[in-house]
Amino acid sequence: MFESRFVDTADQAVGGMLDILTECASAENVRRGRLVEAVCEILDRRLADAEERGGDPSECHREVLCEISTQLTVSLSTGRTLLDTSEALNHLPLTALRLIFGGIDWARAVVLASVLGKASARTVKAIEFQALAAAESMAPRRLRNRVWSLWMQFDRAEATAAQTEAKAKATGVNIHEDGTGMSVLRAQMSDLQGAEAEALISEIAATVCKKDPRTGQQRRVDGLLALLYGEHALVCRCELTEECPAAGIAEEIAPRRGHLLSILVDVETLLGLSSTPATLPDGTALDPDLVRMLAQDARWQAILTELVEVLEVSRGGSTGSGTESDTVETDETSVMRPTRKNAAERTGEVDNPVAGQSDPGFTADPVAGSNGTRDDRPESPLPRVEQVLRRILGRGRVRGAAEVPRPGRYQIDQHTSGEDSALRRYVDSLLREIERDPSKTAGVFPDGHGGLESPPPGALTYRPSKAVASMVRMAYRTCTFPSCDTPSSRCQLDHIVPFDHDNPREGGWTVGSNLHPVCTCHHQAKTARMWACAMLSGGAILWTGNAGSRRATLPDFSVPNSPPLRVRKRRPAPPENCPDGPTWWEKHMPPHTHPPSRSELARAGTDEARSRIRELRRRFRQHRAAENARERRRPAPY
């Protein structure tokens, strides 16, 4: 009796919590509907303004996309989905009302908008109500198929044309990391191509025997990678050797090329003195032991950097700096200083966007006013941020690998606590200073000359040299636009102060302090004067929109560009042997000679011996194929 009452009480409690879930989901849908209304209003205002000014209305979508992505701190793809869905809901009145009043969630609204947004007003009027009824009980994937089915039944020609257009726009392949050491490969293709891909992957995954220790999904992943390498079978990993049913299927597969990866690792970690994780170009952390193993079979390139302190100066307090020789500027208001003596003079010799950009007139939190009197604003002490920015001094040549020592017993602790929060406060202090003095939006080098009196070699040419381009991409891991995660290796190098093709000496120069990586979308937005940018102290990039919003991004040190992908030229297929002529085996081997067995191949002690055995086995298979062809061409005995 007690147990039954306990179960009834638990069921009632769970039922009440489920009701709360429903209410919260409905409230979330309502807020999402209000967000969509705001996006539609922004787009309408921009379109109306473009019509009044005689501008290009098509550029308004890019401007609105950049504005909402920056304000919501989301990626371009997420912002594009929000913008496209909001625009499509203007033509779906019933769906928009259901979303605004919380009757449909965002995922199903995106499905309905992505499909019916391409339909005519007559089609929307005919099938929107039925589509909403299906949305109440169907998952998004099944709902999408149902909406296409309703459209096909109503107007087959229009639906077929819309599907063809959607396939052409949506086709593509993307790879991204999920942050757990795994990557996600996403391919969008037609149904026919998807069926063919499924058949090929299933076929190559079945080329191993049942004793293979890998799971079915693991074999499918290995099979997909094998297909990308141009292979026709998987190598079975069972221990049956000669008795394996799949023996010899993958024997003629050529060796794969080495990995084309760039890994950034501290020299202390490489020497086994520290356990600081290594990173890939996108910032993915790698285990130090794994990197030490990979380093022994790789090419090395030394990159000389130094850590820089960012000083968030307290009003009324000292900078907390050490000796005067450690500072870039002897003025009390400097916001950056190197951690090594005389580093400022050394960095001046290297053309990179983060070197020597401390501006004595640009202070995060100034100590004194221009007249030398102390600021009478209330004190807001901020701590000093120690060693959080890297300044690139130079890089060496690419050399062969060396032996990596084993990790030592004692490790160096290089962890910097509070680094991200300190950088965030530093950016906020920069924006507050700009708000107090809008003239700071011009940056530390308004003329685009990087503080240089005469142009260095290559500064008056539009396209930067490989050395300068590499330095800029090393200083910034991604596109410098806020919340954009496009890798700098796929970005365009933009002149912060525009390059003057008619008079290069008067315009912005092609130097590291006037260049930054920007993706295509945000580069076009800057070219269209929707956004303006400037370089602040320490290599920070300030972006200012036409609506007055300001965002600043800091440099993020990354590995150099990966070497260009080698174009793998296919070897021409050897001419087909004439069955009537003697084969290589008949010319060079004694009669009745058997080929080497797989056990002999496994016992071979050197690569040269294994290559010789594989070559003999291949020649014997060609010989047998020629004999079979002769047998087939032999005339019948009657």
N, C-alpha and C positions, 0 to 999 in steps of 0.2 A: 504494500500500500504506500509506504514511504517512497519507494523507487518510482512508482507510477506518478505520484504527485510531483516528485522532483523533475521527471521528464516533462510533465505538463508545464511546470514553471519555466524550465529551460526553453521549451518550444515557444512559449508566450514571449519570453525575452528576445529570442532570436527573431520572432515575427515582428516585434517592435523595432528591432534594429534594421530589419529589411525594409520596413516602412521609411525609416530615416534615410536609408540608401536611395530609395526612390525619390524622396523629396530633395536630397542633395543633388542627384543626377538631373532632376527637372530644373533646379535652380541653376546648375551649371549650364544646361542647354539655353536657359534664358539669357545668362550672361554672354554666352557665345553668340546668341542672336543679336545682342546689343553691340558686340564687337563687330559683327558683320555689317550692321547698320552704320557704324562709324567709318568703316573702310569704304563703304559705298558713298558716304557723304564726302569723304576726302577725294575719292576719284571724281565725283561729280564736280566738285569745286575746281579741281585741277583741269578738267576738260573744259569747263566754262571759261576759266582764265585763259586757256590756250586759244579758244575761239575768239575771245575779245582781243588778244594780242596778235592774232593771225599766226600763231605758232602751229607746230605739228602735234595734233592730238595723239598720235601714236606714241610720242615720247612721254606722254603723261603716265602711261602704265609703268615705265621704268622708274620715273621719279617717285610715284606712289609706292612701288615695290621697295625701293631703297628706304623710303621714309618709314614704312610700317615695319620692315625688317629691323631697322635700327632701333625704333622705339620699343618694339617687343623683344629685342635681343634674340632673334631667331635667324636661322640660315635663310639663304635665298630660296631654296626649294620649299621650305615651310611657308615663307611669306608669299611665294608664288601660288601655292595651293590655296591659301587664305584669300588672296586677291582674285584668282580665277573663280573660286566658289562664290565669293561675294558678288562678283559681276554677273555670274550665271543666275543667281537667285533673284536678280531683278526681273528675270523673265519667267520665274516659277513662283507665282503669287501664293499658291497653297502651301508649297514647301517652305517658303519664307515665313509664313504665318505660323506654321506648326513649329518651326525652330524658335521663333521669337517667344512663343508661349510655352516652350518646353516640352512639346509633344513628340519631338524627334531629336535624336542625338546628332552630334557633329559628324560622326563617321558615316551614317546613312545619308545625311544631308550632302556630304561630299560626293557620295556615289550618285545620288539623284542629279546633282548639279553637273557632274562630269559627263553623264550620259545625256540627259535631257537638255543640257545647255547648248547642245548642237542641233536640237530639233527646232522645227518651225513652230510658229504660234498655233497653227491648226493641230499639230501633233501633240503639243503640250496640253492644249485644252481637252483633247480626247483621252489621253492616257495618264495624266498626272495624278488624278484621283485614285486610279487603280494602283499606280506605283506607290503612293503613300499608304494605301491599305496593305500592300505586300511588305512595306518597310516595317510594319508593326510586329511581324512575326518572323522575318527572315534576317539572317546574318548579312553583313555587307557584301560578301562575295556572291552569295546566292541571290541577293537582291539585284546586283548588277546584271547577272544573267537573265533574271526575270524581266527587268526593264527593257533590255535589248529584245527579248522575246515579244513583249507587248508592242514594241515599236515595229518589229518585223511583221507582226500580224496586221498592224494598222496601215503602214506604208513601207512596203518592202524596199522599193527603190531608194527612198530617202535614207532608210536605216543602213542599207548596204553602202551608200556613198559616205555616210558619216563614219561607219566602221573602217572603211578604207583610209579616210583622212586621219582617223585616230591612230591607226596602226603606223602610218607613215611618220607621225609626230612622236609617238611614244616609243618607237623602237630604239633600243640602246642597251648598253651593258655598263654597270657601275659596280665598283668594289669599295667597301668601306670597312673599317675596323669597329668592332663592338666594344672595345675596351677591356676584354677579358683574355686577350691573346689569340682571339679568333677573328677571322674576316668573313664578311658576308658578300657573296657574289650574287648580284641581281641582274637578270637578263629579261628584257621585254621583247617579245617576238610574236609572230602570228601563231595561230593554233597549229597550222601545219608544220611550221618550223619547230614548235614546241614538241610535237609528237615525234618528229625526226630526232631531235636532241635526246628525248627520253629513250628512244629505241637504241641510239648509238651508245649512250651511257650504260644502259642495261646490258647491251651486248658485250661491251668490253669488260664490264664488271664480272661477267660470267666466264671469262677466259682462265680463271684459276679453279683449282679443285676444291672440293668441300672441306678439305683439311686446312685450308688457309685460315690463319688465326684472326684475320680482320673481320669486322662486322660487315653487314651488307651496305650500310651507309658509308663506312670507311672505304670500302671497295669502289663505291660510286664516286666518291671524291677523288680517289687515286685514278680512277678511270677517266674522269673529266680532265684532270691535269695531263694524263697520258695523251688524250686526244689533242690537247692544246700543243703538245710537243710533237704531234704527228705520228704517234705510235699506234700500233694496231692491237696490242694485247698488254696485259699486266704480267709481271713476273710473279709466279706463285711463291709464297713464303712458307710453304709446308716443309716438312723434313723428310719427305719420301724420296727425294732425288730422282733416281731412275724409274722408280715405280709410280711416280706422280702422273696422273692421266694428262695433265697439262704440260708435261715436259717437252721442251723444244718449241713451244708456240711463240714465246717471246725471245727467242735466241738471237734473232737478227736485228734487235733494236739497237740503234746507235746510241752512244753515250750522250747524256744531256749536257748542255752548256752550264756554266757556273751561274750562281745566283747574282742578279743585278741589283744589289741592295747597297745602300749607304747607311752606315751605322756610326753614330757619334758616341764616343766613350772617353771618359777622362783618363789621362795617362796614369793616375793613381790606381784606378780600377784595373787598367790593363796590366799594371805591374803587380797586382794582387795586394795593394796597400789599402784599398778602399772597396766598399761594396755599393757604391753609387750606381743605380741602374743606367744602362745605356739607352739610347733613344733612336728611333727611326726618324726619317724626315718629317713625318706628321706628328711626332711627339710620343708615339707609342713606346712604353717602357719595355725593356728587355732585361732578362735575368743576366747578371754579370758573369756567372760561370758559363752560360751559353755563349756569350759574346767572346769570352776568352778562347773558347774552343773554335769559334768561327774565325777569329783573328789569325789563327795559325795557318789558315789556308786562304788568305785574302791579300789585297793590296792596301797599303797604309799611306795616309797623307797627314802630316802634322799640321795642326792649326794652332797658332799662338794667340792666346786671348788673355785678358786680365779682367778680374772682377772689379766693379765700380760701385762705390757707395752713393746712394741717393739720399741727400740730407733733407729731411723735413724739419725745417728750422722752427724752433719754438720762439714765439714773440717774447722778447725780454730775456731770452736765454742765450747760451753760447751754442755754436755749431757742433761742439763736441769733436772737432777735428784734432788730428795729431799735430805733427810738425808742419811748418809752412811749406816745406818742400814736397809734401804729399798732396797738396791741393792743386787743382787745375788753375783756379783763379785765387789770388790772395785776398780778394774782396770777401767780406764777411757773408755776403748773400749768395755765394755760389751754391748750386744745387747738386753738383756732381763732383766727386773727387776719386782718383784712382787709388787703389790700395797699395801701390808700389811707388817708390820715389822716382821722380823724373819721368814718369810714364807719359805725361802730357807731351813732352818734346818728342818722344818716340812715336806716339800715335799720330803726330802731325805728318809723319812721312808716309803714312798709309792712307789711301783714298778709300775710306769706308764711311757709311752714313752715321755711325755712332761715335766716331772719333772726334775729340776736341770740340764738342758742341755746348759746352757750358757757357751760359750767357750771364754776365754779372748783372745785367739789368732785368733778367727774367727770374723771378724768385717764387717758389711755391708759397711760402709764408714769410714775407719780408720782416726783417728786424726793425729797420728804421725807415722813415720816410725820405723823400728826396732832399729835404732841408736839413737832414742830419738829426732830427729829433725823433724820439722813440714814438712808435705808433700808439695812439691812445685807445685803440680797440681792446676789448677784454682778451686776456691771455687764453690760448688754447694749445697747451703743450702737446707736441707730436713727437714720437720717438724717432730716432735716427734709423734709417733702413740701411743695413750693412750688406754690401756685396751681393746685390741682386741682379745687376745688369752686367752683361759681358761686352767687352770692347774688343773688337777684332784687330789684332796687330799685323798679322800676315799668315801665310800658309806655305808649306814646303812642297816638294815634288812628290809625285806618287811613286812609291817604292814597294819592293817586295816585302813579304811578311818576315818576321823574325820569331824566335822562340819566346813564348810567353811564360814567365815564371809562375809557379803555383802560388795561390793566395797565402799571405803571411799570417802569422799568429796574431799580430796586433793590427788593428784596422784604424784608419783615419776617419773620424766622424766629420763629414762635410755637410750635414743637414743644417739648413737655415730655417729656423722656426719662424712662422708668421710671414713668410716671404710674399705669398699671394695677397694677404690682407694689407701688408705694407705698401705693395705696389698699387693696390686699389686706392689707398689713402693718398698716395703720391699723385695719381691721376686726378682724383677729386680736388686736390689742392691746386693743381695746374688749371683746372677748369674754373675754380673760384677766382684765381688771379686774373684769368682772362675776362671773367664777368665783371671784375672791378675795373679792369683796364682793357676795353675792346681792341685797342691798338695792338695788343699782343697777338691777335689772330694772324698777323703778317708773318709770324715765326721769327726764328733767329737769323735767317738769311733771306730777307725779302727780295733781294736781287737775284737769288738763285745761283750765286757764285761760290757758296760755301765758305765765305770769309777769305777767299783768295784774291790777291791783287791782279795776278796775271793767270790766264788759263793754262792749265797743265796739258800735256799731250793728250789728244783725243777729246778735249772738253768742247771743242767747237764743231764736232761731228754729231749728227743726230743719234746714230746707233752707238751704244756703249761698247767698249771692248769686252772681251770675254772675262778678263780679270775684274773689271769694275762690276759687270753684271753678276758675276759669281759672288763678290763681296756683298752686294745689295741683297741677293737672295739668301745668303748666309745670315745676314742681320735680321731678316724678317721671315718667319717660318711660313706665314700665310699672307693672303691679301690684307692690306692695311686697313681696309674699310671695316668698321665695327661689326662684329658678329659674323664676319665672312670667314669660312674655313677652307677656301680654295688654296691649295698648296702654292707656294711662291714659284715652284718650278713650272706650274701651268699658268702663271700670271704674266701679264705684260709689264714691262718696266716703263713707268710714267714719269715725265718731268714734272716735279712739283710746281716750279715756275716754268711756264711753257717755253719751249725752245723756239727761237726766232730764226726761221729758215732764211729770211732776207738779210738779217744782220745778227749772226750767231753770237758775236761778242757782247751785244747789248741784252740779249735774252738770257733765259736760264741755261746754265752750262750743263754738259753731260758729265757730271761728277757724282760721286757716291752720296754726298750730302744733298743732292737735288733729285735723287731718284728713289723710287719705292715701287714694290710690286703691287699691281692692282689687277683683279680679274676683269674679263671683258665687259661684263655688265656694269660694274662700278667705274671702269675707265670711260665707258661711253657716257655714263651719267655725269662724270666730271667734265668731259669734253663738251657736253651740252649745257654746262654751267648750272646744272641742278645742285651740285655739291662743289665746294671749294676745299682745298686742303693746304696745309702748311706744316713745316717741320719745326717742332719745338725743341727745347733743350733735351739732350740725352737721346735724340733720335725719335722722340714721340711724334706721332702724326696726328694733327688736329683736323677733323672733318667738320665742316659747317654747312648745314643745309639751307635752302631758301626760306624754310619756315622758322629758322633761327635755332634749331637744335644743334648742339655741339657734342661731339664724342672724340675721345683721344685714345689711341692705341700705342702701346709700347713695343719696342723691338723685342723679338724673341729669337735668340740664337738657335740656329739649326745647322744641319750638315750641308755640305755643298751639293750642287746639282748632281744627280746620278749621271753617269756617262751615257751618251746617246745609245739608243737601242741598235744593236747590229741587225742589219737586214740579212736574214738567213736565206741565202740563195740555194734554191733546190738544185741538186745535181741532176743533170740530164739522165734519163733512164737509159741503161745500157741497151744496145741493139739486141733484138731477139736472135738467139742462136739458131742457126739453120739446122734443123733436125738431120739433114742429110750429111753434113760435115762432121768430122770428129770433134768431140768435146774436149775441154781442157783436161778432164780426168783421164780420158783415153790417151791423150798425148803425153802426159807427164807422170802417170801412175801405172805401176805394173798391173797386169790383168788380175782380176778376182781380188783386188785390194779392198778391204772394208774401211769405211771412214772411222775416225776417232769417236769413241763413245762419250756420253755425258759424264761418266765417272772419270774418264781421263781429263775431261775439261775441268772438272771440279778439283782434281789432284794437281793441276798445273800450278807451278810455283811462281811464275812471273807473268807480267802482262804480255810480254812478247810471245810466250808460249801459248797463252790463252787466245791471243789474236790469231796465231798460226792455226790452232785447232779449229777456231770458228771459221776461218777462211777455208780450210779443208772440208768442213761439213757443208759449207755453202756451195762449194764447187761440186760436191757429191750430189747435192739436191738438184743442181742444174743438170748434172749428168743424167740423173734418173728422170727428170722432166723431159730431156731430149729423147731418151729411150722410149718413154711413153708416147711422145709425139710421133716417133718413127713407127711404133706399133699401130697407132691409130691410122697412119697414112699408108700402111702396107695393104696392098690389094687383097681381096678375099681369095681363098684358095680354089674357088669354083667360079 
